[in-house]
Amino acid sequence: MNFLTLENITKSYGEKMLFQNLSLYIDKGQKIGLIAKNGTGKTTLMRVIAGLEGSEGERAKIILRKDIRIGWLDQEPRFHPELDVLSAVLDPANPLVRIVKRYEKALAHPEKAEELQEAMAEMDMQNAWSFEAKVKELLFRFRLDDFEQKVNTLSGGQQKRLALVKILLDEPDFLILDEPTNHLDIEMIEWLEEYLQTPNLTLFMVTHDRYFLENVCDSIIELEGGIIRRYSGSYADYLEKKATREEVEAVTYDRQNKLLKRELDWVRRSPQARTTKAKARVDAYYDKKDVLDSLKKKPEEMRLAIKETWLGGKIVELHNISKTFGHKRILDNFSYKFKRKERLGIVGQNGAGKSTFLEIVTGMLEPDTGKVVAGDTVTFGHYKQEGIRMSEDKRVIDVVRDIADYIPLEKGKELSAAQMLERFLFSRGQQQVYVSQLSGGERRRLYLLTVLMKNPNFLILDEPTNDLDVLTLQVLEDFLEDYPGVLVVVTHDRYFMDRLVDHLFVFEGGGKIRDFNGTYAEYRAIKRAEQVSTDKSVSEKATATVPVAPKAGLTNTEKNEMRKLEREIAAGEERKRIVMESFNDTALAPDAIAKLSKELGELQEMLETKEMRWLELAERS
């Protein structure tokens, strides 16, 4: 069943052509991820798909199935500022919403017993309890548990989560999501990831979270140079097929380049007075050159050997620091000494105090007790979630040059501001654009450059992946893999974290920080095992205290089978983790990626089969 047909869609922004004569078809149940560089029209295309914008040109065709409900998540959703949280997520057109809202208001004023009784009776009559439970479950899951809090007191991240809850409550047929994982912590992301895997759900989304793309999407669309390319399969399949396509184009480019050089030699030797035949050959040369320019691959990104700013023996030391806001303890008598070339990741729920901790480390915020000692040679570079204000009437190149004209490389070489901008996907033409003309993602990318151009030896990145596209993240990761200083990263992007850090500070609440020596994937594997153990313990206690009817039980053969299944499932999960981590290797050849993708699919199918059998046996044990 076709949900959406786009044909000959054209959109421009001033003199800039975003895309021209673009066509796209979306059917029921498809889950599509869109990948494109910031500023190339991602959000515009999504607004066209959502029916919020039309197309230029008379030949355009936009056909959206009329009997389906659409859920549109904007990157910066807006609510009426005077609404409370509960009112903001509930659609007043839904009769169940009116009943639930009446009950919640009555519940907040138990002294009005008669109103509460009437509200409860209406909830019973309309069977609205399950809906009310779902509303609460989602609001609590996304940490929006103060139902009477006014929207205008919420942060931008909280409003984004509020908009997501509203969409999920409406249960639309077709979800269109612009960066749904922004401002979610990892637990929220993993829950949403599982929810979006629902088979009949149709999805079109932009996200920078590559694990999310891998686990949710069944096809990837790439928007580049105003052209759409569609790749069936997961994110790993997309990488493999794109690499194959670029290899083919490179061969074609080399062949055409040799032909073009021969033509160029002839053109240069040609006499001034051209015959008709000679003129035709000159015209053919320019035609070939146009084709070649379209095939020309972007130059390979060079690996930068950044010259390390000297870092002394003393870096940053935290001695018994504590910090409390109101009744909330952020840090409790915490000590640590940072080491050279350290690569640390910081994880924890939103509001756990991660950003506060970073401000204490950099000296921007004083601890309540304890002290922070930074070495004289430490130069901080701090990329903050909220960004910075940049002068709207400055050109991109001038913003970076105000920081530095060059960044030093090893062996006495230098990288100019313009070259650094090119590396981070600002072409020479874009460098002359004013800040006021940049998209939100482009501004974040520019802000990141201003931090890196200071050439710090202690780099702190607080949620650097928000609003950055996948292509920029790939460039940033390549840069940070060569970074010689201390690197501290706070991010909910699991892929980014796994690729760059080798140990973690886990904010567990109540001022407690767990120092975990390992990657985020290893930490999550241990947490899942701990959760399974806890659930099993709770289940055993419940079974011991509640009398149940006797069961037939398992035979000895079935008990042995169950134990064998447990070993095989554990081994399969470990192998699956290793395969997933293998995708982080940027040097993987296309055939290796294909082999790993096939193995991952087989592992998933095997685990599902064995887990179903284990559940069957467990129910009878």
Phi, psi and omega in degrees: 000123181280128177265325187211137173231123173242130178222134177056044181276129181230132176219138176229158179233100188064235178273354184271123176274116179283307174204155186223131178053045181276141178231144183204141180230132180233126180252163180302136176087351180284146179234107191244132173253137180255128178240128178196158177288145176303140177088002181259003173111018180302304184295323178299314179299319179295323179291326175295315180298322180282356180082014181271342177222152177262196181240156172274150177097149185279337185274358183291145179224124176234111181239112179246126181304130190280335186267020178245153178259133183253136172248117184246118176256108178283156179292330178229078183294154181232139175233162173294127189297336184271355178288149171271172185302314182296315180295326184293327184269348185257126180282116184298342179287343181273121182298328178296327179298315180299320181293315181295318180298320179296319180294317181297320179293321178293323180294330180286346180229071184297344179293339178267075189299322184294317179296322179294319179297317180295319179295319179293322178296320179292323176299318178297314185297320184264005180051048185266002184296320182294322178293317180298321179294322179294319178303310182295318181301314182292319180295319177291320182299323180261019172055051175235061192268358174264092189294336183264002179293136181286143182300324183290354175261357180276150174287168177301321179294320178295322178293326176295319178293324178297317179296322179294318177299316179302317180295316182295326178292326181287345179048061181289161177281330188227113181262131176237109191239124178258106181052064183292338184272352176300134175071013172257142172278176191294324178297318178296317181299316182293325176294314180297321178303315180293320180298317184287349177281358177308127191304314187275000181283131178260134191218136169227122186213157168248128174209148176270354184279105187286330172296322179298313177300316183297317187275340186253317193276147174252359172201153181238135175248131178248125177255113183215128179061031179077006182244141177259133171238132182249132180239121178284149179105189184280184178296321178297320177297320179300314180299318180296312184290325178294318179299319179297315180299317182291328175296316179297316180295325179295319178297315179298319180299314180298317180296314180294326182295320178296318178296320182294323179296321177296319179294321181296319177301318181294316181301319181292330180274350186295145175289159181297319180278110187261137172282170178300319181295318180295319180297322179298323181290323176297315178300319180297324178300313181292327175298315180296322180297320178299316179298317181297319179299324180289331181273340189303125179283151174292142179300146179299138178294127180283147175278119185271125173266085183292133177289123184289127172287128189304134181236123183287184181293323178268123181254267175227130180238132177250122184243104173051048183275143176225149179208134180226138172244112183062236178263004184261120179272123181267314180227141183228095174055051186263135178230146178190148175239121179286146182248162179299143177058023180292144179230094191249134172252144179241124182230159179158167181295157174302135180086004181283345177111017183296312181294324176298317178302317181295322179293327176291318180301319184275357179084007179283340181223135181274139173287160177290318176222162182086182181213157177243128180240119178251138179294155183295336184268359184284128173240112183279142165237116189238107175269117186258154179303318187281351178072195178226162175275129177244145180298124185293335185263017176260149174281155182305313183297325181289327177299317180286320180294335175297335178275307180195148176277333184217154170242129186284139174251174177289164178062031174076005181275165180223155175241121184286165177302318180296320179292321178296319177298319178298319180299326179262033166071024169258108179293167180301324177294317180293335180293341179268358180283148177282151180304324181299341182266359182277149173284170180301317179294322178294324177295320178297320179296320179293318177300318178301319179297321180296328177288315183290327182293344176285352180051056180288158173255000174224099188257126179243123180242110181259104184053059182287342187275345180299128176070007173263141180281167183299321182295319177295320180297322178298318178295316181298317179297318177301317180297314185288335176296332178266356186293126187271349185268195175281133181237125176237126186234129167249119179200152172262004179276106186295322180296312180301316181295313183296326184285331193247337185244155181237000167204163193231150159256120180254114178280109187262359180097157179068021179084001182270133178238125179264125178268108184251122181270094181162180181277170179294322179300320179293321178297315180295324178298318178293319179298319178297319179296320178296321180293318178299318180295319179296314179300319181295319180295317178298318180297319181293321178294318179296320181294325182288332185262340182252119179294134179231158179294142180295144179252163180294330179080179182258151172284166178300323179297318181290325176296317177296320178298320181295317178296321178295319179299319180298318178295318182292321179294317179298317179295320179296319179296320179295317178295322178299319179298317181296318179297316180299320180291332181297332180294344180288343182286109183290348181270003181299133176282157181304320181291328177292320178298316180299317181296316179295320179298318179296316180297321180298317178297318179294321178298316180299316180295319180296315181297319180298318180296313183291323179292323177297317179295320179298319179296321178301314180291321182297323180295334182261352185281000000 
